[in-house]
Amino acid sequence: MTIPHEMNPLERLSEKLSLTRAEILTISTLLAFLVLGVVLRTIQSSELEATALQRAEAAIFSDAETDSLIQLAVRDQARVAQIVTESLEKTPSRLNRNEEKLARKATKKPFTGTVVFNRAGSEELQQIKGIGPVMAERLIAFRTENGGRITTFNELLKVKGVGLKKLEILKRHLSLE
């Protein structure tokens, strides 16, 4: 079949692609919308870029503004230093607090007696060097879990925080009666 030269380009294209005139018009419309979308998106992105540039230019400080901000910061820094100095003068130093703790410990006599472990309370256990409130509660909880009494000191090694060193201290100050 020969194509006459009198046909318009749209008819020739539809014949080559085996498409109807309506299909060619639909595809052409869709392509037009695609091109229009690309153009609109490009315009929008260039507008956004221009807006961003304007904001960046507006955010740049002049020299005078920068100088005044630096002066404010220096003045605030001097005020903070003054406040810190005043608060340090009012608060006893950490060194003084540590000295007070050492003085209290020095007046406290070390515990030299023994405590019956199977009946001891938290305060009694805390008299032993190295036993604080947490360790005393762990020891009492362990004793309770084991029926209220233990028979050997080695059982205490199961308590969290009790190692061989602490066990030696406990052996000196506990009895298992």
Residue frames relative to the residue before (quaternion, step in Angstrom):
aa qw qx qy qz dx dy dz
M 1.0000 0.0000 0.0000 0.0000 0.00 0.00 0.00
T 0.2464 -0.7783 0.5639 0.1247 3.51 -0.77 0.99
I 0.3702 -0.7246 0.5411 0.2124 3.49 -1.08 0.77
P 0.3564 -0.7369 0.5237 0.2360 3.55 -0.65 1.00
H 0.5330 -0.6571 0.4412 0.2991 3.54 -1.07 0.70
E 0.5829 0.6084 -0.3727 0.3888 3.54 1.17 -0.28
M 0.5313 0.6345 -0.4190 0.3737 3.63 1.18 -0.31
N 0.4503 -0.6636 0.5132 0.3057 3.56 -1.10 0.66
P 0.6825 -0.5213 0.3125 0.4060 3.62 -1.16 0.45
L 0.6170 0.5526 -0.3480 0.4392 3.60 1.06 -0.65
E 0.6646 0.4884 -0.3022 0.4780 3.57 0.97 -0.81
R 0.6346 0.5229 -0.3305 0.4631 3.60 0.98 -0.75
L 0.6548 0.5092 -0.3089 0.4653 3.60 0.97 -0.87
S 0.6678 0.4972 -0.3112 0.4582 3.57 0.90 -0.86
E 0.6446 0.5082 -0.3236 0.4706 3.56 1.04 -0.65
K 0.6603 0.5059 -0.3115 0.4595 3.60 0.95 -0.81
L 0.7500 0.3882 -0.2114 0.4920 3.59 0.95 -0.85
S 0.3707 -0.7449 0.4645 0.3030 3.56 1.29 -0.06
L 0.4507 0.6578 -0.4686 0.3801 3.54 0.89 0.96
T 0.4833 -0.6414 0.5029 0.3196 3.50 -1.18 0.53
R 0.6741 -0.4944 0.3601 0.4141 3.52 -1.27 0.33
A 0.6405 0.5292 -0.3202 0.4552 3.61 1.00 -0.79
E 0.6476 0.5088 -0.3213 0.4675 3.60 1.00 -0.81
I 0.6356 0.5165 -0.3268 0.4716 3.59 1.00 -0.79
L 0.6578 0.5010 -0.3109 0.4687 3.62 0.94 -0.81
T 0.6400 0.5173 -0.3259 0.4654 3.63 0.99 -0.77
I 0.6627 0.4907 -0.3025 0.4780 3.58 0.88 -0.91
S 0.6478 0.5176 -0.3195 0.4586 3.59 0.97 -0.83
T 0.6423 0.5169 -0.3177 0.4684 3.59 0.99 -0.82
L 0.6578 0.5066 -0.3073 0.4650 3.58 0.92 -0.89
L 0.6466 0.5056 -0.3154 0.4762 3.59 0.98 -0.79
A 0.6312 0.5275 -0.3345 0.4598 3.59 1.01 -0.77
F 0.6586 0.4978 -0.3064 0.4738 3.59 0.98 -0.84
L 0.6211 0.5381 -0.3362 0.4601 3.59 1.05 -0.74
V 0.6646 0.4869 -0.3008 0.4803 3.58 0.88 -0.92
L 0.6392 0.5250 -0.3206 0.4615 3.58 0.96 -0.86
G 0.6474 0.5232 -0.3110 0.4587 3.63 0.97 -0.86
V 0.6472 0.5077 -0.3145 0.4738 3.59 0.97 -0.85
V 0.6538 0.5089 -0.3147 0.4632 3.58 0.93 -0.86
L 0.6673 0.4995 -0.3020 0.4626 3.60 0.88 -0.92
R 0.6509 0.5147 -0.3163 0.4598 3.58 0.96 -0.82
T 0.6365 0.5192 -0.3208 0.4716 3.58 1.00 -0.78
I 0.6465 0.5082 -0.3165 0.4729 3.58 0.96 -0.84
Q 0.6609 0.5119 -0.3041 0.4568 3.58 0.92 -0.92
S 0.6759 0.4841 -0.3107 0.4608 3.62 0.85 -0.86
S 0.6456 0.4959 -0.3388 0.4717 3.60 1.02 -0.65
E 0.6171 0.5240 -0.3448 0.4751 3.61 1.09 -0.62
L 0.6445 0.5130 -0.3160 0.4707 3.58 0.98 -0.84
E 0.6405 0.5228 -0.3179 0.4641 3.57 1.00 -0.81
A 0.6526 0.5041 -0.3118 0.4721 3.58 0.96 -0.85
T 0.6423 0.5162 -0.3184 0.4686 3.60 0.97 -0.80
A 0.6503 0.5116 -0.3127 0.4665 3.58 0.96 -0.85
L 0.6447 0.5125 -0.3202 0.4681 3.59 0.97 -0.77
Q 0.6400 0.5173 -0.3272 0.4645 3.60 0.99 -0.79
R 0.6533 0.5062 -0.3109 0.4693 3.58 0.97 -0.84
A 0.6502 0.5104 -0.3217 0.4617 3.59 0.96 -0.81
E 0.6525 0.5023 -0.3150 0.4720 3.57 0.97 -0.79
A 0.6599 0.5026 -0.3103 0.4644 3.60 1.01 -0.79
A 0.6634 0.5272 -0.3030 0.4361 3.60 1.11 -0.61
I 0.5661 0.5919 -0.3919 0.4190 3.59 1.18 -0.35
F 0.3451 -0.7551 0.5264 0.1836 3.55 -0.78 1.11
S 0.4484 -0.6328 0.5455 0.3177 3.51 -1.20 0.54
D 0.6843 -0.4822 0.3459 0.4238 3.57 -1.26 0.29
A 0.6507 0.5220 -0.3215 0.4481 3.58 0.94 -0.85
E 0.6485 0.5083 -0.3182 0.4689 3.59 0.96 -0.83
T 0.6444 0.5244 -0.3169 0.4576 3.57 0.98 -0.85
D 0.6537 0.5124 -0.3123 0.4611 3.58 0.93 -0.89
S 0.6730 0.4877 -0.3103 0.4615 3.58 0.91 -0.85
L 0.6328 0.5188 -0.3362 0.4663 3.61 1.04 -0.67
I 0.6361 0.5162 -0.3289 0.4697 3.58 1.02 -0.76
Q 0.6414 0.5183 -0.3255 0.4627 3.58 0.96 -0.83
L 0.6401 0.5154 -0.3248 0.4681 3.61 0.98 -0.79
A 0.6602 0.5095 -0.3109 0.4560 3.57 0.94 -0.86
V 0.6479 0.5065 -0.3223 0.4688 3.61 0.96 -0.81
R 0.6542 0.5053 -0.3127 0.4678 3.58 0.94 -0.84
D 0.6543 0.4984 -0.3083 0.4779 3.61 0.97 -0.85
Q 0.6367 0.5272 -0.3316 0.4546 3.59 0.99 -0.79
A 0.6445 0.5075 -0.3199 0.4741 3.59 0.98 -0.79
R 0.6463 0.5132 -0.3155 0.4684 3.61 1.00 -0.79
V 0.6404 0.5113 -0.3237 0.4729 3.61 0.97 -0.80
A 0.6402 0.5192 -0.3242 0.4642 3.59 0.96 -0.82
Q 0.6463 0.5158 -0.3163 0.4650 3.56 1.01 -0.80
I 0.6513 0.5118 -0.3116 0.4656 3.61 0.94 -0.87
V 0.6541 0.5094 -0.3158 0.4614 3.58 0.93 -0.88
T 0.6474 0.5157 -0.3188 0.4618 3.58 0.95 -0.86
E 0.6596 0.5033 -0.3098 0.4643 3.60 0.93 -0.86
S 0.6796 0.4851 -0.3070 0.4567 3.60 0.90 -0.84
L 0.6284 0.5217 -0.3409 0.4655 3.60 1.08 -0.64
E 0.6367 0.5219 -0.3312 0.4609 3.57 1.06 -0.68
K 0.6849 0.4843 -0.2824 0.4654 3.59 1.05 -0.77
T 0.7209 0.4210 -0.2301 0.5001 3.60 1.02 -0.82
P 0.4549 -0.6560 0.5069 0.3253 3.60 -0.90 0.81
S 0.5287 -0.6587 0.4301 0.3188 3.53 -0.98 0.81
R 0.6444 -0.5264 0.3968 0.3874 3.51 -1.25 0.46
L 0.6056 0.5576 -0.3453 0.4506 3.55 1.09 -0.71
N 0.6526 0.5084 -0.3154 0.4649 3.59 0.94 -0.86
R 0.6459 0.5138 -0.3248 0.4618 3.60 0.97 -0.82
N 0.6511 0.5050 -0.3190 0.4682 3.60 0.96 -0.81
E 0.6323 0.5227 -0.3323 0.4653 3.56 1.02 -0.77
E 0.6345 0.5257 -0.3286 0.4616 3.58 1.03 -0.79
K 0.6420 0.5200 -0.3253 0.4600 3.60 0.96 -0.83
L 0.6639 0.4988 -0.3087 0.4639 3.57 0.93 -0.89
A 0.6356 0.5248 -0.3321 0.4585 3.59 1.00 -0.76
R 0.6482 0.5067 -0.3203 0.4696 3.60 0.98 -0.79
K 0.6575 0.5051 -0.3110 0.4646 3.57 0.97 -0.84
A 0.6415 0.5328 -0.3278 0.4439 3.57 1.02 -0.78
T 0.6801 0.4719 -0.2999 0.4742 3.60 1.03 -0.69
K 0.6163 0.5282 -0.3442 0.4720 3.58 1.19 -0.48
K 0.3481 -0.7463 0.5318 0.1976 3.55 -0.76 1.06
P 0.4857 -0.6516 0.4851 0.3226 3.59 -0.97 0.75
F 0.5021 -0.6550 0.4830 0.2924 3.55 -1.09 0.80
T 0.0879 -0.8199 0.5655 0.0168 3.57 -0.77 1.02
G 0.5856 0.6074 -0.3681 0.3907 3.61 1.22 -0.19
T 0.4411 -0.6442 0.5359 0.3213 3.52 -1.30 -0.39
V 0.2295 -0.7440 0.6170 0.1146 3.51 -1.26 0.60
V 0.4044 -0.6801 0.5494 0.2686 3.57 -1.04 0.79
F 0.3890 -0.7736 0.4527 0.2128 3.55 -0.32 1.30
N 0.6935 0.5105 -0.2970 0.4126 3.59 0.83 -0.93
R 0.7519 0.3134 -0.2072 0.5417 3.66 1.25 -0.18
A 0.4992 0.7052 -0.4048 0.2994 3.63 1.23 -0.24
G 0.3310 -0.7126 0.5866 0.1963 3.51 -1.20 0.72
S 0.7427 -0.4153 0.2885 0.4389 3.53 -1.33 0.07
E 0.6695 0.5051 -0.3130 0.4459 3.60 0.86 -0.92
E 0.6456 0.5182 -0.3266 0.4561 3.58 0.96 -0.80
L 0.6702 0.4925 -0.3040 0.4646 3.58 0.93 -0.87
Q 0.6497 0.5383 -0.3185 0.4321 3.60 1.05 -0.72
Q 0.5277 0.6183 -0.4150 0.4086 3.60 1.23 -0.21
I 0.6170 0.5501 -0.3387 0.4495 3.57 1.19 -0.58
K 0.5345 -0.6374 0.4553 0.3173 3.58 -0.95 0.93
G 0.8045 0.2668 -0.2155 0.4849 3.57 -0.90 0.97
I 0.6523 0.4553 -0.3221 0.5133 3.60 1.28 0.01
G 0.0870 -0.7907 0.6059 0.0092 3.53 -0.58 1.22
P 0.7683 -0.3625 0.2498 0.4646 3.58 -1.26 -0.14
V 0.6641 0.5083 -0.3118 0.4510 3.59 0.94 -0.84
M 0.6772 0.4763 -0.2970 0.4758 3.59 0.87 -0.95
A 0.6200 0.5379 -0.3509 0.4507 3.61 1.00 -0.76
E 0.6664 0.4902 -0.3045 0.4722 3.59 0.93 -0.85
R 0.6267 0.5257 -0.3417 0.4628 3.61 1.01 -0.70
L 0.6589 0.5057 -0.3112 0.4619 3.59 0.95 -0.87
I 0.6621 0.4906 -0.3085 0.4751 3.59 0.94 -0.85
A 0.6368 0.5167 -0.3289 0.4684 3.61 0.98 -0.80
F 0.6395 0.5192 -0.3223 0.4665 3.59 0.99 -0.83
R 0.6444 0.5159 -0.3154 0.4680 3.57 0.95 -0.90
T 0.6605 0.5122 -0.3052 0.4563 3.60 0.92 -0.88
E 0.6536 0.5171 -0.3095 0.4579 3.58 0.97 -0.86
N 0.7357 0.3952 -0.2209 0.5038 3.59 1.12 -0.61
G 0.6947 -0.5247 0.2722 0.4099 3.57 1.01 0.79
G 0.6801 -0.5327 0.2926 0.4099 3.61 1.12 0.48
R 0.8024 0.1286 -0.1106 0.5721 3.61 1.15 0.03
I 0.2016 -0.7346 0.6294 0.1535 3.51 -1.31 0.42
T 0.3818 -0.7515 0.4988 0.2017 3.56 -1.16 0.56
T 0.7932 0.1492 -0.1050 0.5810 3.63 1.13 -0.48
F 0.5823 -0.5996 0.4258 0.3465 3.54 -1.17 0.62
N 0.5988 0.5945 -0.3643 0.3939 3.61 1.06 -0.65
E 0.5420 0.6083 -0.4044 0.4155 3.59 1.19 -0.38
L 0.6100 0.5850 -0.3439 0.4092 3.58 1.13 -0.64
L 0.5345 0.6292 -0.4086 0.3891 3.61 1.20 -0.32
K 0.5908 0.5758 -0.3591 0.4365 3.59 1.25 -0.33
V 0.5770 0.5804 -0.3779 0.4330 3.60 1.25 -0.34
K 0.4990 -0.6542 0.4779 0.3076 3.59 -0.91 0.94
G 0.7866 0.2942 -0.2400 0.4869 3.56 -0.81 1.04
V 0.6451 0.4695 -0.3350 0.5013 3.58 1.23 -0.12
G 0.0061 -0.7774 0.6275 -0.0432 3.52 -0.65 1.22
L 0.7746 -0.3461 0.2410 0.4713 3.54 -1.26 -0.23
K 0.6454 0.5219 -0.3318 0.4484 3.62 0.94 -0.78
K 0.6937 0.4600 -0.2813 0.4776 3.55 0.83 -0.99
L 0.6021 0.5560 -0.3607 0.4453 3.60 1.07 -0.66
E 0.6320 0.5252 -0.3377 0.4590 3.61 1.00 -0.75
I 0.6369 0.5110 -0.3253 0.4770 3.59 1.01 -0.79
L 0.6640 0.5097 -0.3023 0.4559 3.56 0.94 -0.92
K 0.6214 0.5448 -0.3457 0.4444 3.60 0.98 -0.78
R 0.6655 0.5109 -0.3125 0.4455 3.61 0.99 -0.79
H 0.8070 0.3245 -0.1337 0.4750 3.59 1.00 -0.80
L 0.6934 0.4231 -0.2862 0.5082 3.62 1.23 -0.03
S 0.1109 -0.7302 0.6621 0.1271 3.47 -1.31 0.46
L 0.3818 -0.7524 0.5031 0.1869 3.57 -1.12 0.68
E 0.2043 0.8207 -0.5160 0.1358 3.67 1.16 0.37
